[in-house]
Amino acid sequence: MSYRITLEIPDKAFSILRNRPDKFARELLEAALCKWYEQGKISQSKAAEIAEISRYEFLEILKKHDVNPFQYTPSDLDAEVNL
């Protein structure tokens, strides 16, 4: 199942960003997935599933957006080291 969401974006936004509407929509989805992953709301696997790409491809998107692929806090690392 999927849902269609309609956003009204001025035409000049596409020319400023030098993107076609379909490419803009894809970049918007990728940016949202990266942010949700960074916030710990979704996993890499779930993000890849939503984007209909492989996990490896999602890792490349994280790299493009300068998002660290490792979701460890200092306390997580400390707990793991002190097992």
trRosetta pair geometry for C-beta under 8 A, 3 or more apart (Angstrom, degrees):
i j d omega theta_ij theta_ji phi_ij phi_ji
9 13 5.0 -82 169 49 102 148
9 14 7.4 101 122 -42 117 88
9 21 7.8 156 67 -123 126 94
9 24 7.3 -157 101 138 165 147
10 13 5.1 114 69 -15 77 97
11 14 6.1 -54 -170 28 47 109
11 15 7.0 33 144 -9 74 105
12 15 5.5 -56 -150 41 47 108
12 16 5.9 50 152 -24 75 104
13 16 5.8 -54 -145 37 30 111
13 17 6.2 10 161 -1 65 113
13 24 7.6 91 121 -140 105 152
14 17 6.2 -65 -140 51 26 97
14 18 7.9 107 162 -74 54 5
14 19 5.5 -109 -149 74 72 71
14 20 6.8 38 -162 -127 123 18
14 21 6.1 -46 -98 -65 138 66
14 24 6.1 -89 -107 -45 86 146
15 18 7.0 26 -169 -79 33 46
17 24 6.5 95 92 -104 144 107
19 23 4.7 -136 -165 89 98 111
19 24 4.3 124 119 -64 133 87
19 27 6.9 -78 -132 10 157 141
20 23 4.7 84 55 12 82 104
20 24 6.8 -146 90 -9 38 90
21 24 5.4 -54 -142 36 31 116
21 25 6.3 35 158 -22 65 103
22 25 5.8 -50 -150 32 31 112
22 26 6.7 31 151 -18 62 104
23 26 5.6 -53 -151 36 35 113
23 27 6.3 34 152 -17 67 106
24 27 5.8 -57 -148 39 30 110
24 28 6.3 35 152 -24 64 106
25 28 5.6 -52 -148 33 30 116
25 29 6.6 32 153 -18 63 103
26 29 5.8 -54 -153 35 32 111
26 30 6.4 30 152 -16 65 107
27 30 5.6 -52 -144 39 34 112
27 31 6.2 36 155 -21 66 105
28 31 5.8 -53 -146 35 28 111
28 32 6.5 28 154 -18 62 106
29 32 5.8 -57 -150 36 30 111
29 33 6.3 28 154 -18 65 107
29 50 7.7 -159 -179 132 109 105
29 51 6.4 142 136 -107 118 86
30 33 5.7 -55 -147 37 31 111
30 34 6.3 33 155 -20 65 105
30 51 6.7 62 -92 -114 72 134
30 61 5.2 -126 -159 -160 115 133
30 65 7.4 -176 141 -46 100 133
31 34 5.8 -53 -148 35 30 112
31 35 6.4 28 155 -17 64 107
31 65 6.8 158 -113 -112 63 140
32 35 5.8 -57 -149 38 30 109
32 36 6.2 27 156 -16 66 108
33 36 5.8 -55 -143 39 30 109
33 37 6.2 32 156 -20 64 107
33 42 7.1 -68 -151 70 72 143
33 47 4.3 116 -174 -150 113 105
33 50 6.2 -179 -102 79 121 128
33 51 6.0 -30 -55 -51 168 116
33 58 7.3 -96 138 -141 135 108
33 61 7.3 23 86 120 121 145
34 37 5.7 -57 -148 37 28 111
34 38 6.2 30 153 -21 64 108
34 47 7.8 92 -67 -153 38 147
34 61 6.4 -133 -70 134 109 101
34 62 6.0 158 -123 -105 98 61
34 65 4.5 -4 -151 80 166 162
34 67 4.9 -176 -169 -19 103 155
35 38 5.5 -53 -145 37 31 113
35 39 6.3 24 156 -13 64 109
36 39 5.8 -59 -145 42 30 108
36 41 4.2 -79 -169 65 84 120
36 42 4.8 34 131 14 114 109
36 47 7.1 166 79 -92 109 107
37 40 7.7 42 177 -70 31 23
37 41 7.4 -84 -67 51 22 75
37 42 5.6 -59 -81 73 64 86
37 43 7.4 43 -123 -179 89 10
37 44 6.6 64 -135 -81 131 57
37 47 5.3 -18 -66 -55 119 149
37 62 6.9 -81 94 -97 150 113
37 67 6.6 87 87 151 113 147
37 71 7.7 -121 168 -71 76 124
38 67 5.1 -104 -75 -145 111 119
38 68 7.7 97 -119 44 88 75
40 71 5.9 128 -96 -162 88 133
42 46 4.4 -123 -171 87 101 126
42 47 5.3 123 118 -56 126 84
42 50 7.5 -20 -171 -8 159 137
43 46 4.6 96 51 8 80 100
43 47 6.9 -141 93 -4 42 87
44 47 5.7 -57 -148 37 31 112
44 48 6.2 30 155 -19 66 107
44 55 5.4 68 138 -149 109 100
44 58 5.6 153 -167 102 83 136
44 59 6.9 22 -152 -66 132 79
44 62 7.9 -47 -115 -39 103 140
44 69 7.1 35 -86 -157 134 92
45 48 5.8 -56 -149 37 29 111
45 49 6.3 32 152 -22 64 106
45 55 5.8 -26 -95 -92 60 118
46 49 5.5 -52 -148 35 33 115
46 50 6.4 34 154 -20 66 103
47 50 5.8 -53 -149 35 31 110
47 51 6.3 16 157 -6 65 111
47 58 5.2 121 103 -148 109 143
48 51 5.9 -64 -144 48 29 103
48 53 5.4 -103 -154 79 77 73
48 54 6.0 -32 -164 144 132 18
48 55 4.6 -86 -43 -84 163 52
48 57 6.8 117 -130 63 102 90
48 58 4.2 -102 -78 -28 89 136
49 52 7.4 23 -180 -76 31 42
51 57 7.7 -144 107 105 130 114
51 58 6.4 145 43 -89 142 99
51 61 7.6 -126 -137 -14 175 165
53 57 3.9 -99 162 84 121 138
53 58 6.0 147 90 -50 114 78
53 61 7.9 102 80 -23 156 130
54 57 4.6 102 55 3 78 100
54 58 7.2 -138 99 -3 46 83
55 58 5.5 -51 -152 35 38 113
55 59 6.6 45 148 -23 66 99
56 59 5.6 -49 -153 30 34 114
56 60 6.9 36 148 -19 63 100
57 60 5.5 -49 -155 31 38 115
57 61 6.7 40 146 -20 65 100
58 61 5.4 -49 -151 33 40 114
58 62 6.5 46 148 -22 67 98
59 62 5.5 -46 -151 31 36 115
59 63 6.6 40 149 -21 63 102
59 69 5.6 19 -134 -105 89 141
60 63 5.5 -50 -152 33 35 116
60 64 6.5 39 149 -22 65 103
61 64 5.4 -49 -149 33 35 116
61 65 6.4 16 156 -3 66 109
62 65 6.1 -71 -149 49 29 98
62 67 4.3 -94 -158 71 82 101
62 68 7.6 -63 168 78 119 10
62 69 5.2 107 111 -79 157 84
63 66 7.5 29 -175 -75 31 33
63 67 7.8 -85 -53 48 21 68
63 69 7.8 -14 -58 -44 75 111
68 71 7.8 148 104 -71 97 47
72 76 4.4 -139 -155 86 76 130
72 77 5.3 81 160 -54 126 89
72 80 7.8 -50 -140 2 128 141
73 76 4.7 104 48 0 71 102
73 77 7.3 -138 92 -2 40 85
74 77 5.7 -55 -150 37 34 111
74 78 6.3 36 153 -21 67 107
75 78 5.4 -51 -143 37 35 115
75 79 6.3 37 156 -21 66 104
76 79 5.9 -56 -150 36 28 110
76 80 6.4 25 153 -17 63 109
77 80 5.7 -59 -148 38 31 110
77 81 6.1 27 157 -18 67 109
78 81 5.9 -57 -143 38 28 108
78 82 6.1 6 164 0 64 116
79 82 6.3 -70 -141 50 24 97
79 83 7.5 60 154 -66 57 74
80 83 6.3 -14 -167 -37 35 108
